[in-house]
Structure formats: C-alpha cells, structure tokens
Amino acid sequence: MAKRDYYEVLGLSKGASAAEIKKAYRKLSKQYHPDINKEPGAEDKFKEITEAYEVLSDDTKKAQYDQFGHAAFEGGGAGQGGFGGFGGGFSGFSGEFDDLGDIFSSFFGGGSGRRNPNAPRQGEDLLHRIRISFTDAVFGTKKTIKLRKDVECDHCHGTGAKDPSSVTECHRCHGTGQEAVIQDTPFGRIQSQRTCSECGGRGKVIKDKCSHCFGKGYNNREVEYEVEIPEGISSGQRVRLQGKGGVGVNGGPAGDLFIEVIVAEDSYFHREDDDIYTELEISPAQAALGTKIDVRTLTGEIELTVPAGTQHGRKFRLSGKGVKNVMGYGHGDHYIVVSIKIPKNLSSKERELYLELAKLNGEKVEEDESFLDKVSRKAKDLFD
C-alpha cells in the first residue's frame, strides 16, 4: 500500500511553516495516541502521524522529502522495514516529549511540552552558614564572609571562548542541545531526547577555548562578601544576597546566595521569639521584706523594685525591653523571673534566727544538727 503524503497526513499544504507543522502534530497526536484513543486503527494512525512529523520537523529531512518525496528514505538510506530504521514499532515522539511521563503530562494538561534545554536558565541557589554572637543577633551587625564557589570567568565573560567568533552551532544537535536516543520498550521502539554528547546541552561548540576557564565559562575560586545582619535575627533565619549564587546557564542570571545564621547562646539572657528572660536570685529575707535591686537589661542596668511577699517564680515584665522584631513589628518584652535562693550553710547566728522565726510561726523544724553540719557551721563562723 502506497504511503500517504506527509503533508496530507498532518492536514497541511506543502508550504506549511514549522510552527504550523508542530501545531498540527500536537493536535493529531493527542487525538490518536493509543493510550487515549482505543478505537481500531488509532495506533496505526498515530504511527503515521509521528512518522510524518519526524520528517517535516527536521529541516534536512524536510528538504529531501520536498525534493524526492518518499523515495528519499527508501532503500539503504533509511534502513529496512520501516521509517528511519525504526522497524515495525512506532518511531517515537521526536523532540516533543522526553519520555512517557511527558507524553501523559502534555495530553492531560500538565504543560506545553519540554522546555527548550538551550534557553538561558538562572543559576542554582547556594546556602552558606555562619555563627554569630547573641549580641550581634539582637543589635545587628556586618559580617565579612569568605567561601569557594563557581564564578563567571573574568576573561571570557562566561562564553568559554577565547574569542566570540570561535563559538559555533553544534553540528550534532544543530543548536538544540538535545540528541535523539532510540529505546526498545513494551510499546515498541521509542525515540526520546537526551543532552547532546557533543556540546553538553549548550547547543554550541567552542573552537578556541578560553585559556583561563578551559571552555567552562566559570572558575571555582574564593570570594568575599559583606553581609548585613539585621537586628532581631534568630537562629535558622536567612539573609539573601541576590545574584551571588551559582553561575547562570546559557547566559542566564546567577542564582542567589542565602546566609543562614546560627546564634550562640548567652549565659545571662535567654531568648524566646522576641522576648527576653533573665533570672533574678534573691534571698528569703529580700523576698519577704521587699528590696530594690539593679538588674541588667539589653540596653543597660535598671533598678527593679521587688515588693514584700514576692514568691518564687514570680515574673516582672519590662514592656518593650526585649528584642526588636526582625520584620520591624516593634520590640518584645523582658521578663525577670524571681528565684529565691535558700542558703545551704548557716552561721550560728543565722541558724538561731531561723529557729526563732520557725517558733514564732509555729513551724516544726529539725533543731538537732548532724555532726557534719556542726563542723560546717563552725567553719563558717570562723570566716564570718
């Protein structure tokens, strides 16, 4: 049976443009794909559509077909038993789909096919961690960081070539950055695309490579950046340096560099979100009678009045004396938590007063001392 004209198969006239050919193929391949269309003859129709598109989407093959028709691919020039040496199985999906996943994605609304692999792409984002002090996190600071990363070559400006004129289109992929691969599958032989082995996906080859980056377009070296650490930053939060990340691909912009901050603990201040907590130790006498005591805050010392009868664990709130919110939403608070310190070793006078106080309140206490307690108390009496 004679083969139908490829233009006729796709419903086009002979002068159809590349865009019209692609549009017609996409429409018909969706309509007759055997995984979607279960009608008799749909698979054969799909093979015919794919075969036509394989030829008409390739400028070289299209020119041969326009001049010689099907005869251009018959005999030894195109293999035996089928189109392009693909035997009896359907030949695949040209450059439209990378794999079956992309086929189904395109058919069911998952996208408009594979993106151009040779298009400019932004470089990858990078992450770098630094440690800062508690004080630097609260008040903000500037830090100079050093790290090694790929940076655009200063000599060729990312082209990888000694001279721009030495960059030419790749002869294997014709500038697409992709080459065809034929695989045997349960569905038959399928043609898919992979990164061109000649140009590495760039679509271009360099005749005279840059002697500084050896054709890569970038070098790995140590760089130095000044980072502005904002007030109120917390552990795990990140500062973004736009355009300081990985080198862009095919002339695309560089990615971003993220600086993740690890804040050291402070021996006095404890932070929870934007609030600050500190512990204030007072004696039982101070708690019972009240006192005024100097306490340290983030901005200096203040005098705190502790009222009589203060209980262990009581919190005093200093409004707005906490950490500045990193997003600018005011300040947190400073909470002072009272801890009543019970003396472990009493002098004779202290013991006498505590016993008297216990008797006054009718409290039952241990009046007899152990031998070790007596020795300890007498030793304390000597130094008091």
C-alpha positions in Angstrom: 0.0 0.0 0.0 1.4 3.4 -1.0 2.3 5.8 1.7 0.2 8.9 2.0 1.8 12.3 1.5 3.2 13.5 4.8 1.6 16.9 4.5 -1.7 15.3 3.8 -1.3 13.1 6.9 -0.9 16.2 9.0 -3.7 18.1 7.1 -1.3 20.7 5.8 -0.3 22.2 2.5 3.3 21.8 1.2 4.3 25.3 2.1 3.4 24.9 5.8 5.7 26.7 8.3 7.5 24.9 11.2 5.0 26.4 13.7 2.0 25.0 11.6 3.7 21.6 11.4 4.3 21.5 15.1 0.7 22.6 15.9 -0.9 20.0 13.6 1.3 17.2 15.1 0.4 18.1 18.7 -3.3 18.2 17.9 -3.4 14.9 15.9 -1.0 13.0 18.3 -3.3 13.8 21.2 -6.3 12.7 19.2 -4.9 9.3 18.1 -2.5 8.3 20.8 -3.2 4.6 21.6 -3.2 5.2 25.3 -6.1 7.6 24.9 -7.9 6.5 21.7 -8.9 2.9 21.9 -10.7 2.8 18.5 -9.4 0.3 15.9 -6.7 1.8 13.7 -5.8 4.6 16.2 -2.3 3.1 16.8 -1.6 2.9 13.1 -2.8 6.4 12.6 -0.6 7.6 15.4 2.4 5.9 13.9 1.7 7.5 10.5 1.3 11.0 12.2 4.6 10.5 14.1 6.5 9.4 11.0 5.3 12.4 9.1 6.3 14.7 11.8 9.7 13.1 12.2 10.5 14.2 8.6 8.7 17.5 8.3 10.1 18.8 11.7 13.7 18.2 10.6 14.9 20.8 8.1 17.3 18.5 6.4 14.8 15.6 6.0 12.1 18.0 5.0 14.2 19.4 2.2 15.0 15.9 1.0 11.3 15.0 1.1 10.2 18.1 -0.6 12.6 17.3 -3.5 12.4 13.5 -3.8 9.3 12.5 -1.8 9.2 9.1 0.0 12.0 7.9 -2.3 14.4 10.0 -0.3 14.1 7.5 2.6 13.7 4.2 0.8 16.4 1.6 0.3 19.6 1.6 2.3 19.4 5.3 3.1 16.8 4.9 5.8 17.1 1.3 6.9 14.8 -1.7 6.2 11.2 -2.4 7.1 10.1 1.0 8.4 10.8 4.7 8.7 14.2 5.8 9.6 15.4 2.4 10.6 12.9 2.0 13.5 11.5 -1.3 12.2 7.8 -2.1 12.8 7.4 -0.3 16.1 6.2 3.3 16.2 9.1 5.6 16.0 8.5 7.8 19.0 7.7 11.4 19.6 10.5 13.4 18.0 11.5 16.4 20.1 8.1 16.9 21.6 8.4 14.6 24.6 11.3 13.4 26.6 9.6 10.3 27.9 6.2 8.7 28.5 5.8 10.9 31.6 6.0 14.0 29.4 3.6 12.5 26.9 0.9 12.0 29.6 1.6 15.4 31.1 1.1 17.1 27.8 -2.0 15.1 26.9 -3.7 15.7 30.3 -2.9 19.4 30.7 0.3 19.0 32.6 2.2 21.5 30.5 3.1 22.5 27.0 5.9 20.0 26.4 9.5 20.1 27.2 11.1 23.5 27.7 14.0 24.5 25.5 17.0 23.0 27.1 19.3 25.5 25.4 17.4 28.5 26.8 19.0 30.8 29.4 18.5 29.5 32.9 19.1 31.0 36.3 22.0 29.5 38.3 21.3 27.4 41.4 20.7 29.0 44.8 23.5 28.4 47.3 23.5 28.1 51.1 26.2 29.2 53.5 26.0 29.1 57.3 27.7 31.4 59.8 27.8 31.7 63.6 27.2 35.0 65.3 27.0 36.1 68.9 23.8 36.7 70.9 24.6 40.4 70.9 25.1 40.6 67.2 21.8 38.9 66.6 20.0 41.3 68.9 21.6 44.6 67.7 22.5 43.6 64.1 26.0 43.7 62.6 28.0 43.5 59.4 30.0 40.3 58.7 32.5 39.6 56.0 32.3 36.0 54.8 34.5 34.0 52.5 33.6 30.9 50.6 34.5 29.0 47.5 32.1 28.9 44.6 31.9 28.9 40.8 32.0 32.5 39.4 31.8 33.7 35.9 35.2 33.8 34.1 36.5 37.4 34.1 38.3 36.9 30.8 35.7 35.4 28.5 32.7 36.7 30.5 31.0 33.3 30.6 31.3 32.4 26.9 34.1 29.9 27.5 35.7 31.0 24.3 39.0 32.8 23.6 37.1 34.9 21.1 33.3 35.2 20.5 33.9 34.3 16.8 35.1 30.9 17.8 31.7 29.9 19.1 29.7 27.9 16.5 26.5 25.9 16.4 26.8 22.3 17.4 26.8 20.1 14.3 25.3 17.1 16.1 22.2 18.7 17.7 22.0 21.7 15.4 21.9 24.1 18.3 19.1 22.4 20.3 21.3 21.0 23.0 19.5 17.6 22.6 20.1 14.5 20.6 17.8 11.6 19.7 18.0 8.2 21.5 16.2 5.1 20.4 15.0 2.6 23.1 13.1 -0.7 22.9 10.1 -0.6 25.2 6.9 -2.8 25.6 5.3 -0.3 23.3 7.9 -0.8 20.6 10.9 1.4 19.7 10.6 4.8 21.1 12.8 7.8 20.3 13.5 10.1 23.1 15.8 13.0 23.7 18.9 13.4 25.9 21.5 16.0 26.4 23.8 16.3 23.4 27.0 14.3 23.9 28.9 16.7 21.7 28.1 20.1 23.3 26.8 19.0 26.7 23.5 20.7 26.1 24.8 24.1 25.3 23.9 23.9 21.6 27.2 25.5 20.8 30.8 24.2 20.4 33.9 26.3 21.0 36.8 26.0 18.6 39.3 28.1 20.6 38.6 27.7 24.4 39.4 30.3 26.9 42.8 29.6 28.5 41.6 30.8 31.9 38.5 28.6 32.3 39.2 26.0 29.7 35.9 26.5 28.0 33.7 26.2 31.1 32.8 29.9 31.2 33.4 29.9 35.0 36.1 29.3 37.6 36.0 28.0 41.1 37.6 30.4 43.5 37.3 32.1 46.9 35.0 35.1 47.0 34.4 37.6 49.8 31.0 39.3 50.6 29.9 41.7 53.2 26.7 40.6 54.8 24.3 43.0 56.6 22.8 41.1 59.6 19.5 42.8 60.6 18.5 43.5 64.2 16.5 40.7 65.8 17.5 37.8 63.6 17.1 34.3 65.0 18.9 31.0 64.5 17.8 29.4 61.3 16.8 32.6 59.6 18.5 33.5 56.3 19.8 36.7 54.7 19.5 36.7 50.9 22.3 38.0 48.7 20.6 38.4 45.3 22.7 37.3 42.3 25.6 35.9 44.4 24.7 32.2 43.9 25.5 29.7 41.2 26.6 30.8 37.7 23.7 31.1 35.2 23.4 28.6 32.4 23.4 29.7 28.7 23.7 33.3 29.6 21.1 33.2 32.3 21.3 35.2 35.5 23.2 34.0 38.6 21.2 32.4 41.4 21.0 33.8 45.0 23.2 33.1 48.0 21.4 32.5 51.3 23.3 33.1 54.5 21.8 31.0 57.3 22.5 32.4 60.8 23.3 30.2 63.8 23.1 32.3 67.0 25.3 31.4 70.0 23.6 31.0 73.4 24.1 33.7 76.1 24.9 32.8 79.7 22.6 35.5 81.1 19.9 36.3 78.6 17.5 33.6 77.4 15.5 34.4 74.2 12.1 33.1 73.2 11.0 34.7 69.9 11.3 38.4 70.6 11.0 38.1 74.4 14.0 38.0 76.7 14.1 36.1 80.0 16.6 36.5 82.9 16.7 35.0 86.3 16.9 37.2 89.4 18.2 35.5 92.6 17.1 37.0 95.9 17.3 35.8 99.5 14.3 34.7 101.6 14.6 37.9 103.6 14.5 40.1 100.4 11.5 38.1 99.2 9.7 38.5 102.5 10.6 42.1 103.2 11.0 43.5 99.7 14.0 45.2 98.1 15.3 47.3 95.3 17.9 45.7 93.1 19.8 46.6 90.0 19.2 44.2 87.1 20.8 44.1 83.7 18.8 44.6 80.5 19.7 44.6 76.8 20.1 48.4 77.0 21.8 48.7 80.4 21.0 48.4 84.1 17.7 49.5 85.7 16.6 49.5 89.3 13.8 46.9 90.0 11.5 47.2 93.0 10.7 43.8 94.4 7.7 44.1 96.7 7.4 42.4 100.1 6.0 38.9 99.9 7.4 38.1 96.5 7.1 34.4 95.7 9.5 32.1 93.9 8.9 32.1 90.2 7.2 35.5 90.0 7.7 37.3 86.7 8.3 41.0 86.3 7.6 42.3 82.9 9.6 45.1 81.3 7.4 46.1 78.3 9.3 46.8 75.1 12.7 45.9 76.5 13.0 42.7 74.5 14.4 42.1 71.0 13.4 44.2 68.0 11.3 42.2 65.6 13.3 41.4 62.5 10.4 42.4 60.3 10.0 45.7 62.1 7.0 44.9 64.2 8.1 46.6 67.4 10.0 45.0 70.3 9.4 42.1 72.5 9.4 42.2 76.3 11.9 41.4 79.0 10.7 39.1 81.7 12.6 38.9 85.0 11.9 35.6 86.8 12.5 35.6 90.6 14.4 32.7 92.1 14.6 32.6 95.9 17.9 31.3 96.9 17.8 29.1 100.0 21.1 29.1 101.9 22.8 25.7 102.2 25.2 26.5 105.1 24.1 28.7 108.0 26.2 30.5 110.5 25.3 30.1 114.2 23.6 33.5 114.3 21.6 32.7 111.1 20.6 29.3 112.4 19.5 30.9 115.7 17.4 33.5 113.8 15.7 30.9 111.6 14.9 28.7 114.6 13.3 31.7 116.3 11.3 32.6 113.2 10.1 29.0 113.0 9.0 29.0 116.6 7.2 32.3 116.1 5.3 30.9 113.1 4.6 27.6 114.9 6.5 25.6 112.3 8.1 22.3 113.0 11.8 22.1 112.1 14.8 19.9 112.7 16.5 21.5 115.7 19.3 19.0 116.1 22.3 19.3 113.8 24.3 16.5 112.3 28.0 16.3 113.1 28.9 17.4 109.6 26.5 20.4 109.8 28.1 21.5 113.1 31.6 21.3 111.6 30.4 23.2 108.5 28.7 25.9 110.6 31.7 26.4 112.9 34.0 26.7 109.9 31.6 29.4 108.5 31.6 31.2 111.9 35.4 31.5 111.7 35.3 33.3 108.4 32.2 35.5 109.1 
